[in-house]
């Protein structure tokens, strides 16, 4: 056992090995945090100095997450060739941002283009599954923004078509795939840095409107379009619970939702939380729309991973009292607490997804994991008790 602990500490001190290569590490004890000067990471994200590996297109741009989805595929070697949006104002803004990308006249035009191998979408959430079904039926792979599916009936049909077509239906759980500290945590957990994972606590607070005064579209406040708060923003936390506990089966122990402070939006939900139990560990999730304007970012997203030999805390978007920057990771084991600045780490999801499209593999995320995370979110949403607070 002593040899095992020594090997773990040596691993943490020296490097973190990932599927893509070595991750250089900046670390220090918590007593030195206040005087910390960031160490320049010698590793940079892979740049694609080669011909595009696949052609992809966009259908639906109702959420700005589409730009992160596009960026991930381009990092992986994809070439964005066309887009379609039914809203003229959104289409005009998108065309201005991507001037070399063709604007399709219809969704069908993209579906019928046999040279397009992958379609990505951040349409209105309720429309994402129907788009994905059509994409798979036309022999293409699909990557949706979360939530990728908003009802259990949609999930059943997506599963049926995916099984029949053998196409990829991927959901961009960006709080894991696009957060560098969370990617680093995956490597640390895989290497045994905190022993066996027992439980995850995922917090997903969000700001309702932009500080600049920007407002959300009407569909945003109607749960029939976004599926409810647990279906929507908590989908990230279900993904992380399954990933870090290694659970392949899980159930919802309890869940609750409510609109406790926004009566002007009667079909909206501003708070939700969930307790989970899986065959690899337990989980707790809390999501809300109560980030105040005084915070430097849209939400103080956090993930705590408890193991038998330590714990990891991730401050995803900021680190109150120390830094406005995100991608902060703290690891505490039997000997010390270590801080990791993960801002220069790679994001492998896009590359792995492109690999999967080309090689018909499941390296970015298994289809079982993708659908199980969604199923748990939908079940928790469906069975949630309604919260009523005294006025």
C-alpha positions as CSV (number, residue, x, y, z in Angstrom):
1,X,0.0,0.0,0.0
2,X,2.9,2.4,0.8
3,X,4.4,1.7,-2.6
4,X,1.0,2.5,-4.2
5,X,0.7,5.8,-2.4
6,X,4.3,6.7,-3.3
7,X,3.7,6.0,-6.9
8,X,0.5,8.1,-6.8
9,X,2.4,11.1,-5.3
10,X,5.2,10.7,-7.9
11,X,2.6,10.7,-10.6
12,X,1.0,13.9,-9.3
13,X,4.4,15.7,-8.9
14,X,5.8,14.8,-12.3
15,X,3.1,14.7,-15.0
16,X,-0.3,13.6,-16.0
17,X,-0.5,11.2,-19.0
18,X,-3.5,11.6,-21.3
19,X,-4.7,9.7,-24.3
20,X,-3.4,12.5,-26.4
21,X,0.0,12.8,-24.8
22,X,1.7,14.4,-21.7
23,X,0.0,17.2,-19.8
24,X,2.6,19.5,-18.2
25,X,1.7,20.4,-14.6
26,X,1.9,23.5,-12.5
27,X,1.5,22.7,-8.8
28,X,2.0,24.1,-5.3
29,X,0.8,23.6,-1.8
30,X,-2.2,25.7,-0.6
31,X,0.1,27.7,1.7
32,X,1.7,29.2,-1.4
33,X,-1.6,29.9,-3.3
34,X,-1.7,33.6,-2.4
35,X,1.8,34.2,-3.8
36,X,1.2,32.0,-6.9
37,X,2.6,33.0,-10.2
38,X,1.3,30.9,-13.1
39,X,3.8,28.6,-14.6
40,X,3.7,28.6,-18.4
41,X,2.6,25.2,-19.6
42,X,4.8,23.9,-22.4
43,X,1.9,22.1,-24.0
44,X,-0.4,23.8,-26.4
45,X,-3.6,22.6,-27.9
46,X,-3.1,20.6,-31.1
47,X,-3.3,22.8,-34.2
48,X,-4.5,21.3,-37.4
49,X,-1.8,22.1,-40.0
50,X,-3.2,19.6,-42.5
51,X,-6.0,19.1,-44.9
52,X,-9.5,18.9,-43.3
53,X,-10.4,15.3,-42.2
54,X,-14.1,15.7,-42.7
55,X,-16.8,18.2,-43.9
56,X,-19.5,19.2,-41.4
57,X,-22.4,21.5,-41.3
58,X,-24.7,23.3,-38.8
59,X,-28.5,23.1,-38.5
60,X,-30.0,25.3,-35.8
61,X,-28.1,28.2,-34.1
62,X,-30.5,29.3,-31.3
63,X,-27.8,29.1,-28.6
64,X,-24.3,30.5,-28.6
65,X,-23.0,27.1,-27.6
66,X,-22.9,26.5,-31.3
67,X,-19.6,28.3,-31.5
68,X,-18.0,26.0,-29.0
69,X,-19.3,23.0,-30.8
70,X,-17.9,24.3,-34.1
71,X,-14.6,25.1,-32.5
72,X,-14.3,21.6,-31.1
73,X,-14.9,20.0,-34.5
74,X,-12.5,22.4,-36.2
75,X,-9.8,21.6,-33.7
76,X,-10.4,17.9,-34.5
77,X,-9.8,18.5,-38.2
78,X,-13.3,19.3,-39.4
79,X,-14.2,21.9,-42.1
80,X,-17.4,23.8,-41.7
81,X,-19.0,24.1,-45.1
82,X,-22.6,25.0,-44.7
83,X,-25.3,26.1,-42.2
84,X,-29.0,26.5,-42.0
85,X,-31.1,28.6,-39.6
86,X,-34.8,29.4,-40.1
87,X,-34.5,32.8,-38.2
88,X,-33.2,35.5,-40.6
89,X,-31.6,37.6,-37.8
90,X,-29.7,34.7,-36.4
91,X,-28.6,33.6,-39.9
92,X,-27.3,37.1,-40.7
93,X,-25.2,37.2,-37.6
94,X,-23.9,33.7,-38.2
95,X,-23.0,34.5,-41.8
96,X,-21.1,37.6,-40.7
97,X,-19.1,35.6,-38.2
98,X,-18.4,32.7,-40.7
99,X,-18.2,34.6,-44.1
100,X,-16.7,31.6,-46.0
101,X,-19.5,29.2,-45.0
102,X,-22.3,28.6,-47.4
103,X,-25.8,29.4,-46.2
104,X,-28.2,26.6,-47.2
105,X,-31.7,27.4,-48.4
106,X,-33.2,24.6,-46.3
107,X,-32.4,21.9,-43.8
108,X,-33.0,19.3,-46.5
109,X,-30.3,20.8,-48.6
110,X,-27.7,19.9,-45.9
111,X,-29.3,16.5,-45.3
112,X,-29.1,15.6,-49.0
113,X,-25.4,16.6,-49.4
114,X,-23.6,13.3,-49.4
115,X,-20.2,15.0,-48.8
116,X,-21.3,16.1,-45.4
117,X,-20.4,13.6,-42.7
118,X,-21.3,15.3,-39.5
119,X,-24.0,17.8,-38.5
120,X,-24.0,19.9,-35.3
121,X,-26.9,21.7,-33.8
122,X,-27.8,24.2,-31.1
123,X,-31.4,24.7,-32.2
124,X,-34.2,25.2,-29.7
125,X,-33.8,22.2,-27.4
126,X,-37.1,20.6,-28.2
127,X,-36.1,20.6,-31.9
128,X,-32.7,19.0,-31.4
129,X,-33.8,15.3,-31.3
130,X,-36.0,15.6,-34.5
131,X,-33.0,17.1,-36.3
132,X,-30.7,14.4,-35.1
133,X,-33.1,11.7,-36.1
134,X,-33.3,13.1,-39.7
135,X,-29.5,13.5,-39.7
136,X,-29.0,9.8,-38.8
137,X,-31.6,8.6,-41.3
138,X,-29.7,10.4,-44.0
139,X,-26.5,8.5,-43.2
140,X,-24.7,11.2,-41.2
141,X,-23.4,11.5,-37.6
142,X,-24.8,14.1,-35.2
143,X,-23.6,16.3,-32.3
144,X,-26.2,18.3,-30.4
145,X,-25.8,20.9,-27.8
146,X,-27.2,19.9,-24.4
147,X,-30.0,19.1,-23.7
148,X,-29.8,16.9,-26.8
149,X,-33.2,15.4,-26.0
150,X,-36.1,16.9,-24.0
151,X,-38.6,14.0,-23.4
152,X,-38.5,10.3,-22.7
153,X,-40.6,9.7,-25.9
154,X,-37.9,11.6,-27.9
155,X,-35.2,9.5,-26.2
156,X,-36.9,6.2,-27.2
157,X,-37.2,7.3,-30.8
158,X,-33.6,8.5,-30.9
159,X,-32.4,5.2,-29.5
160,X,-34.4,3.3,-32.0
161,X,-33.1,5.2,-35.0
162,X,-29.5,5.2,-33.7
163,X,-29.6,1.4,-33.3
164,X,-31.1,1.0,-36.8
165,X,-28.7,3.3,-38.6
166,X,-25.5,2.7,-36.4
167,X,-24.8,6.5,-36.7
168,X,-23.3,8.6,-33.9
169,X,-25.6,10.7,-31.7
170,X,-23.3,12.7,-29.5
171,X,-24.3,15.4,-27.0
172,X,-21.8,18.2,-26.2
173,X,-21.7,18.1,-22.4
174,X,-19.5,21.1,-22.5
175,X,-18.9,21.4,-18.7
176,X,-16.7,18.3,-19.1
177,X,-15.6,18.3,-22.7
178,X,-14.9,22.1,-22.9
179,X,-13.6,22.7,-19.4
180,X,-9.9,22.0,-19.2
181,X,-9.8,21.5,-15.4
182,X,-12.5,18.8,-15.7
183,X,-10.5,17.1,-18.5
184,X,-7.5,17.1,-16.2
185,X,-9.5,15.7,-13.3
186,X,-10.5,12.8,-15.6
187,X,-6.8,12.0,-16.1
188,X,-6.0,12.3,-12.4
189,X,-8.9,10.0,-11.4
190,X,-8.0,7.5,-14.1
191,X,-4.4,7.4,-12.7
192,X,-5.7,6.7,-9.1
193,X,-4.8,10.1,-7.6
194,X,-7.7,10.0,-5.1
195,X,-8.3,6.2,-5.0
196,X,-11.7,4.9,-5.8
197,X,-14.3,7.6,-6.5
198,X,-17.2,7.4,-4.1
199,X,-19.3,10.5,-4.8
200,X,-19.6,13.6,-7.0
201,X,-21.2,16.9,-6.1
202,X,-21.9,19.0,-9.2
203,X,-23.1,22.6,-8.9
204,X,-24.3,24.5,-11.9
205,X,-25.4,28.0,-11.1
206,X,-26.3,30.3,-14.0
207,X,-27.0,34.0,-14.6
208,X,-30.5,34.6,-16.0
209,X,-29.6,37.6,-18.2
210,X,-26.4,39.2,-19.4
211,X,-25.0,42.1,-17.3
212,X,-25.1,44.2,-20.4
213,X,-28.9,43.9,-20.4
214,X,-29.3,41.2,-23.1
215,X,-32.5,39.2,-22.7
216,X,-33.4,35.6,-23.4
217,X,-35.9,34.6,-26.2
218,X,-39.4,33.7,-25.2
219,X,-38.9,29.9,-25.7
220,X,-36.3,30.1,-22.9
221,X,-39.0,30.6,-20.3
222,X,-41.3,27.8,-21.3
223,X,-40.2,24.3,-20.1
224,X,-42.0,22.6,-23.0
225,X,-39.2,24.0,-25.2
226,X,-36.2,23.5,-22.9
227,X,-37.4,20.4,-21.0
228,X,-37.2,21.8,-17.5
229,X,-34.2,22.9,-15.5
230,X,-32.9,19.4,-14.6
231,X,-33.3,18.3,-18.2
232,X,-31.5,21.4,-19.4
233,X,-28.6,22.7,-17.4
234,X,-28.3,19.7,-15.0
235,X,-27.5,17.4,-18.0
236,X,-23.9,18.4,-17.6
237,X,-23.8,17.1,-14.0
238,X,-25.4,13.7,-14.9
239,X,-22.7,13.2,-17.5
240,X,-19.9,14.0,-15.0
241,X,-21.5,11.8,-12.3
242,X,-21.5,8.8,-14.6
243,X,-18.0,9.6,-16.0
244,X,-16.2,10.1,-12.7
245,X,-17.9,7.3,-10.7
246,X,-17.6,4.9,-13.6
247,X,-21.3,4.0,-13.2
248,X,-22.9,2.1,-16.1
249,X,-26.2,1.8,-14.2
250,X,-27.8,4.4,-12.0
251,X,-31.1,5.6,-10.5
252,X,-32.6,8.8,-9.2
253,X,-33.1,8.7,-5.5
254,X,-34.9,12.0,-5.2
255,X,-35.3,15.3,-7.2
256,X,-37.1,18.6,-6.8
257,X,-37.7,21.7,-9.0
258,X,-39.4,25.0,-8.6
259,X,-39.9,28.5,-9.8
260,X,-39.3,30.3,-6.5
261,X,-38.5,33.8,-7.5
262,X,-39.7,34.5,-11.1
263,X,-43.5,34.7,-11.1
264,X,-43.5,36.8,-14.2
265,X,-42.4,33.5,-16.0
266,X,-44.9,31.0,-14.8
267,X,-43.7,28.2,-17.1
268,X,-40.0,28.7,-16.0
269,X,-38.0,26.8,-13.4
270,X,-35.2,28.5,-11.5
271,X,-34.0,25.9,-9.1
272,X,-33.5,22.1,-9.1
273,X,-31.5,19.5,-7.3
274,X,-31.1,15.7,-7.5
275,X,-29.7,12.7,-5.5
276,X,-28.3,9.8,-7.5
277,X,-27.1,6.3,-6.8
278,X,-25.0,4.3,-9.4
279,X,-23.2,1.0,-9.5
280,X,-20.0,3.0,-9.2
281,X,-20.8,5.7,-6.7
282,X,-23.3,8.3,-5.5
283,X,-24.0,11.8,-6.7
284,X,-25.6,15.1,-5.8
285,X,-26.6,17.8,-8.3
286,X,-27.8,21.4,-7.8
287,X,-28.6,23.9,-10.5
288,X,-30.2,27.3,-10.4
289,X,-30.6,30.7,-12.2
290,X,-29.5,32.9,-9.3
291,X,-25.9,34.0,-10.2
292,X,-25.8,37.7,-9.2
293,X,-24.4,40.4,-11.5
294,X,-21.5,41.0,-9.2
295,X,-19.8,37.8,-10.3
296,X,-17.2,38.1,-13.0
297,X,-18.7,35.3,-15.0
298,X,-22.1,33.6,-15.8
299,X,-21.8,31.1,-12.9
300,X,-19.4,29.8,-10.3
301,X,-19.6,26.2,-11.6
302,X,-18.0,23.7,-9.3
303,X,-17.4,19.9,-9.1
304,X,-16.2,18.0,-6.1
305,X,-15.0,14.4,-6.5
306,X,-14.6,12.4,-3.3
307,X,-12.4,9.3,-3.3
308,X,-11.1,6.8,-0.8
309,X,-7.7,8.5,-0.7
310,X,-8.5,12.2,-1.3
311,X,-10.7,14.6,-3.1
312,X,-10.6,16.9,-6.1
313,X,-12.4,20.3,-6.3
314,X,-12.8,22.1,-9.6
315,X,-13.6,25.7,-9.9
316,X,-14.6,25.8,-13.5
317,X,-15.2,29.4,-14.4
318,X,-13.7,31.5,-11.6
319,X,-12.0,31.1,-8.2
320,X,-13.5,33.5,-5.7
321,X,-10.8,35.4,-3.7
322,X,-8.0,34.3,-5.9
323,X,-8.6,34.6,-9.6
324,X,-11.2,35.6,-12.1
325,X,-9.9,33.0,-14.4
326,X,-11.4,29.5,-14.8
327,X,-9.9,26.0,-15.1
328,X,-8.8,25.8,-11.5
329,X,-8.3,22.4,-9.9
330,X,-7.4,21.5,-6.3
331,X,-6.3,18.0,-5.3
332,X,-6.0,16.9,-1.7
333,X,-4.5,13.5,-0.9
334,X,-3.1,11.8,2.2
335,X,0.0,14.1,2.2
336,X,-0.9,17.6,0.8
337,X,-3.1,19.8,-1.2
338,X,-1.9,20.6,-4.7
339,X,-3.2,23.4,-7.1
340,X,-3.3,22.9,-10.8
341,X,-3.7,25.8,-13.3
342,X,-5.3,24.0,-16.3
343,X,-5.7,26.9,-18.7
344,X,-3.1,25.6,-21.2
345,X,-4.3,22.0,-21.2
346,X,-5.8,20.4,-24.4
347,X,-9.4,19.7,-25.1
348,X,-9.5,16.3,-26.9
349,X,-13.3,15.8,-27.4
350,X,-13.4,17.3,-30.9
351,X,-10.4,15.3,-32.2
352,X,-11.8,12.1,-30.7
353,X,-15.3,12.7,-32.1
354,X,-13.8,13.2,-35.6
355,X,-11.8,10.0,-35.1
356,X,-15.0,8.2,-34.2
357,X,-16.8,9.5,-37.3
358,X,-14.0,8.4,-39.5
359,X,-13.2,5.1,-37.8
360,X,-16.7,4.1,-36.5
361,X,-15.4,3.9,-32.9
362,X,-16.5,5.3,-29.5
363,X,-13.5,7.1,-28.1
364,X,-15.1,10.5,-27.4
365,X,-18.0,9.0,-25.5
366,X,-19.9,5.7,-25.7
367,X,-23.4,5.8,-27.0
368,X,-24.6,4.0,-23.8
369,X,-23.1,6.8,-21.6
370,X,-24.6,9.6,-23.8
371,X,-28.1,8.2,-23.6
372,X,-27.9,7.1,-19.9
373,X,-26.9,10.6,-18.8
374,X,-29.9,12.0,-20.7
375,X,-32.3,9.3,-19.4
376,X,-31.4,10.0,-15.8
377,X,-31.9,13.7,-16.4
378,X,-35.3,13.1,-18.0
379,X,-36.4,10.7,-15.2
380,X,-35.3,13.2,-12.5
381,X,-37.2,16.0,-14.2
382,X,-40.3,13.9,-14.6
383,X,-40.5,12.6,-11.0
384,X,-39.3,15.9,-9.4
385,X,-41.4,17.2,-6.5
386,X,-42.5,20.8,-6.9
387,X,-41.0,23.3,-4.5
388,X,-43.3,25.8,-2.7
389,X,-41.7,28.4,-0.4
390,X,-43.4,30.9,1.9
391,X,-43.7,34.4,0.5
